[in-house]
């Protein structure tokens, strides 16, 4: 955890890791033939051919965002492993961001 959070002292590290996790999740859903599928596969993909399709891109962004932010209900009821993995990492990263913000404000208002 020292790499990700520096024991709550760094706000940049968890933010950067969060952006990386969100980007990887979004890329994963972008290469799927349907970002709203309940059974994603890393072998049956379309690549980035559908990048010009705005509906496809919006669906991938929406799914990544609802996976990363744990308080938002997803559109899909049956989540898959990538959804749960992104949710777990999102919870950890958001927790680390909140801890670092808390410590930052404690130092600022205590003295």
C-alpha positions, 0 to 999 in steps of 0.5 A: 500500500505504500506505493499507492498511498504513502500512508495517507500523506499523498493525494497524488498517488491514489488519484493517479492510480485511480485514473489508471484503474478507470482508464483500464476499465474503460479500455476493457469495455471499449474493446467489447462488442457490447459494453452492456454485455453480462458475459465479457470476454478478453478473447471475443473483442472488436478492438478499437474499431467502434471508437467512432460509435458515440453510443458504444463509447458512452456505454463503456464510460458509463459502465466504467464509472458505475463500476469505479464509484461504489455508490452508483447503481449499475444499469446491469443487474448481473455483474461480472468479474471485471465489474467486481474487480473495478468496484473493489479497487475503486473502494480502496482508492476512494478510501485512500483519497478520503484518508489523505484529504482528512489528514491534509485538512487536520494539519491545515486546521489544527495549527 
